[in-house]
């Protein structure tokens, strides 16, 4: 789950495996260092717009909650204490708000990260629609007016790219496929992942075209990021490898 700092100087990512921690590394692979080092599951780091904080979700309090720290790993603090186990924090462009997907209820939490949880009055977005479809947010437009994410079924299936307007309080379905998505700086176009490839969709015309394929390998479906000027992108590559073996039937 790599994501670039706003200035493009660092990549934050989470390790996978027996121990899940948060790391930083330069885009050229230099200066790798570890920010968390414990048995807890620390996942999905997200840079604040000013690059001075990293939000992530972790089970270090006994259940998954949203946490925050400085880029040197200091000033660790818990932002939520919510029974619905929020995950996948997304910063607003001014850094004044965070949204997170509530795993147990399937709705989207909107909160202010500067206040203690006891002083919060968190809001929730309206439901995506009838039935068991949920909106899972992954990006906030730079003009602050829209969220983008993907529709998700109760069974974990994906239902295409969806945007939410804070002005109209309504959702718009852009595609019938794809899931994790990112707004470009123009607050109009979005990149999204589908079956290991990146696609671009125009939120006004809904036109879609393929942007990047690394076949026979795949781009990890859960995360990619790019700088504010849209010129540098970082992805996690899933290498596809197969071998043929021969054995005798004796």
C-alpha positions as CSV (number, residue, x, y, z in Angstrom):
1,X,0.0,0.0,0.0
2,X,2.6,2.7,-1.1
3,X,1.6,6.3,-1.0
4,X,3.8,9.3,-1.9
5,X,4.3,12.3,0.4
6,X,2.8,15.5,-1.0
7,X,6.2,16.8,-2.0
8,X,7.2,13.5,-3.6
9,X,10.3,13.1,-1.4
10,X,9.1,10.0,0.6
11,X,7.0,6.9,0.1
12,X,5.1,5.6,3.1
13,X,4.0,1.9,2.9
14,X,2.8,-0.9,5.1
15,X,4.5,-4.3,5.2
16,X,2.6,-7.5,4.8
17,X,3.1,-10.8,6.5
18,X,3.4,-12.0,10.1
19,X,4.2,-8.5,11.4
20,X,2.5,-5.5,9.8
21,X,4.3,-2.2,10.3
22,X,4.7,1.3,8.6
23,X,7.9,2.2,6.8
24,X,9.3,5.2,4.9
25,X,11.6,5.1,1.9
26,X,12.9,7.5,-0.7
27,X,11.5,7.1,-4.2
28,X,14.9,5.8,-5.4
29,X,14.9,3.1,-2.6
30,X,17.3,4.9,-0.3
31,X,17.0,5.7,3.4
32,X,14.5,2.9,4.3
33,X,13.4,3.2,7.9
34,X,10.7,1.7,10.1
35,X,8.2,3.9,11.9
36,X,6.4,1.2,13.9
37,X,7.8,-2.0,15.3
38,X,5.4,-4.2,17.3
39,X,3.0,-7.1,17.0
40,X,0.0,-4.9,16.1
41,X,-1.4,-4.7,12.6
42,X,-0.6,-1.2,11.3
43,X,-2.2,-0.6,7.9
44,X,-2.8,1.8,5.1
45,X,-0.7,4.9,5.9
46,X,-2.0,8.2,4.5
47,X,-0.1,11.5,4.4
48,X,-1.7,14.7,5.6
49,X,-1.9,17.4,2.9
50,X,0.9,19.3,4.6
51,X,3.1,16.2,4.9
52,X,3.5,16.6,8.7
53,X,1.3,13.7,9.8
54,X,0.6,10.1,8.7
55,X,-2.8,8.6,9.5
56,X,-3.3,4.9,9.5
57,X,-5.5,2.2,11.1
58,X,-4.3,-0.3,13.7
59,X,-5.6,-2.8,16.2
60,X,-3.1,-1.7,18.8
61,X,-6.0,-0.7,21.2
62,X,-7.6,-4.2,20.9
63,X,-9.7,-3.4,17.8
64,X,-9.1,-1.5,14.6
65,X,-9.1,2.3,15.0
66,X,-7.7,5.3,13.2
67,X,-4.3,6.5,14.6
68,X,-1.9,9.3,13.7
69,X,1.8,10.0,14.0
70,X,4.5,12.3,12.7
71,X,6.7,11.1,9.8
72,X,9.5,10.3,12.3
73,X,7.2,7.9,14.2
74,X,6.7,10.2,17.2
75,X,3.6,11.8,18.7
76,X,1.5,8.6,18.2
77,X,-2.1,9.1,19.1
78,X,-5.5,7.5,18.6
79,X,-8.0,9.5,16.7
80,X,-11.1,7.3,17.1
81,X,-12.6,5.1,19.7
82,X,-15.5,3.7,17.7
83,X,-17.1,0.3,18.1
84,X,-17.6,0.0,14.3
85,X,-13.9,-0.4,13.7
86,X,-13.2,2.4,11.1
87,X,-10.4,1.9,8.6
88,X,-8.9,3.4,5.5
89,X,-8.5,7.1,6.5
90,X,-8.7,9.7,3.8
91,X,-7.7,13.3,4.5
92,X,-9.6,16.4,3.2
93,X,-7.4,18.7,1.1
94,X,-7.2,21.3,3.9
95,X,-6.4,18.6,6.6
96,X,-9.3,19.7,8.7
97,X,-11.3,16.4,8.2
98,X,-10.9,12.7,7.8
99,X,-13.3,10.1,6.4
100,X,-13.1,6.4,7.1
101,X,-15.1,3.3,6.2
102,X,-16.9,1.7,9.1
103,X,-16.3,-2.0,8.7
104,X,-19.2,-3.2,10.8
105,X,-21.9,-0.9,9.6
106,X,-20.7,-0.2,6.0
107,X,-21.2,3.6,6.2
108,X,-18.6,6.4,6.0
109,X,-17.5,8.4,9.0
110,X,-16.6,12.1,8.8
111,X,-14.6,13.5,11.6
112,X,-12.1,16.3,12.6
113,X,-8.6,14.9,13.5
114,X,-7.6,17.8,15.7
115,X,-10.0,17.1,18.6
116,X,-10.0,14.2,21.0
117,X,-12.6,11.6,20.2
118,X,-14.6,12.6,23.4
119,X,-15.1,16.0,21.9
120,X,-16.0,14.8,18.4
121,X,-19.4,15.0,16.8
122,X,-18.8,12.6,13.9
123,X,-21.1,12.7,10.9
124,X,-22.0,9.9,8.5
125,X,-22.7,10.0,4.8
126,X,-26.1,9.0,3.5
127,X,-26.4,5.3,2.3
128,X,-25.2,4.5,-1.2
129,X,-28.6,3.1,-2.1
130,X,-31.0,0.4,-1.3
131,X,-29.8,-3.1,-0.6
132,X,-26.5,-4.3,0.7
133,X,-24.2,-1.9,-1.3
134,X,-21.7,0.3,0.6
135,X,-19.5,3.3,-0.4
136,X,-15.9,2.7,0.4
137,X,-14.0,6.1,0.0
138,X,-10.4,6.3,-1.1
139,X,-9.8,9.9,-2.3
140,X,-10.9,13.5,-1.7
141,X,-10.8,15.9,-4.6
142,X,-8.4,18.9,-4.3
143,X,-11.3,21.4,-4.4
144,X,-12.8,19.7,-1.4
145,X,-16.2,19.1,-3.0
146,X,-16.1,15.4,-3.8
147,X,-15.2,12.1,-2.4
148,X,-14.4,9.2,-4.7
149,X,-14.4,5.5,-3.9
150,X,-16.0,2.3,-5.0
151,X,-19.2,0.5,-4.4
152,X,-18.9,-2.6,-2.3
153,X,-21.3,-5.5,-1.6
154,X,-21.8,-7.1,1.8
155,X,-20.1,-10.2,0.3
156,X,-17.0,-8.1,-0.5
157,X,-17.6,-7.8,-4.2
158,X,-16.8,-4.5,-6.0
159,X,-19.5,-2.5,-7.8
160,X,-17.5,0.2,-9.7
161,X,-16.3,3.7,-9.2
162,X,-18.6,6.1,-7.3
163,X,-18.3,9.8,-6.3
164,X,-20.1,11.7,-3.6
165,X,-20.9,15.4,-3.8
166,X,-20.8,17.3,-0.5
167,X,-22.9,20.0,-2.2
168,X,-25.8,17.9,-3.3
169,X,-25.3,15.0,-0.8
170,X,-25.7,12.6,-3.7
171,X,-23.7,9.8,-5.2
172,X,-22.8,9.3,-8.9
173,X,-21.9,6.0,-10.5
174,X,-19.1,6.5,-12.9
175,X,-18.2,2.9,-13.9
176,X,-19.4,-0.6,-13.4
177,X,-16.0,-2.0,-12.7
178,X,-12.8,-1.1,-10.7
179,X,-12.3,-0.2,-7.1
180,X,-9.5,1.8,-5.4
181,X,-9.4,5.3,-7.1
182,X,-7.5,8.6,-6.9
183,X,-8.5,12.1,-8.0
184,X,-6.1,13.9,-10.2
185,X,-5.4,17.6,-9.3
186,X,-8.0,18.9,-11.7
187,X,-10.8,17.5,-9.5
188,X,-12.4,16.1,-12.6
189,X,-10.4,13.0,-13.7
190,X,-9.7,9.9,-11.7
191,X,-7.3,7.0,-11.9
192,X,-8.5,3.6,-10.7
193,X,-7.4,0.0,-10.6
194,X,-9.1,-2.9,-12.3
195,X,-7.7,-6.4,-12.7
196,X,-4.1,-5.3,-12.2
197,X,-4.3,-2.3,-14.7
198,X,-4.8,1.4,-14.2
199,X,-7.6,3.3,-16.0
200,X,-8.6,6.9,-16.3
201,X,-12.2,8.1,-16.1
202,X,-13.6,11.6,-16.7
203,X,-16.2,12.3,-14.0
204,X,-18.2,14.5,-16.3
205,X,-18.3,12.4,-19.5
206,X,-17.8,9.0,-17.8
207,X,-15.4,8.1,-20.6
208,X,-12.8,5.5,-19.6
209,X,-9.5,4.4,-21.1
210,X,-6.6,2.3,-20.1
211,X,-3.5,4.1,-18.8
212,X,-1.1,1.5,-17.6
213,X,-0.6,-2.2,-17.9
214,X,2.5,-4.1,-16.7
215,X,1.4,-7.5,-18.1
216,X,2.2,-10.3,-17.5
217,X,2.6,-8.8,-14.0
218,X,-0.1,-6.8,-12.2
219,X,-0.5,-3.6,-10.2
220,X,-1.5,-4.4,-6.7
221,X,-5.2,-3.7,-6.6
222,X,-5.3,-1.9,-3.2
223,X,-3.0,1.1,-3.5
224,X,-1.1,3.5,-5.6
225,X,-0.4,7.2,-5.3
226,X,1.0,10.2,-7.1
227,X,2.3,13.7,-6.4
228,X,0.2,16.8,-6.5
229,X,1.3,17.8,-10.0
230,X,0.3,14.3,-11.3
231,X,3.7,13.7,-12.7
232,X,5.1,11.0,-10.5
233,X,3.2,7.8,-9.6
234,X,4.1,4.9,-7.3
235,X,2.5,1.5,-7.5
236,X,3.0,-1.9,-5.8
237,X,3.8,-4.5,-8.4
238,X,2.5,-8.1,-8.1
239,X,4.9,-10.3,-10.0
240,X,3.3,-13.2,-11.9
241,X,5.5,-16.2,-12.2
242,X,4.8,-19.8,-13.2
243,X,7.1,-22.8,-13.7
244,X,6.6,-26.1,-15.5
245,X,7.8,-29.2,-13.7
246,X,8.2,-32.8,-14.8
247,X,8.0,-35.8,-12.5
248,X,8.0,-39.6,-13.1
249,X,4.9,-41.6,-12.0
250,X,6.6,-44.6,-10.3
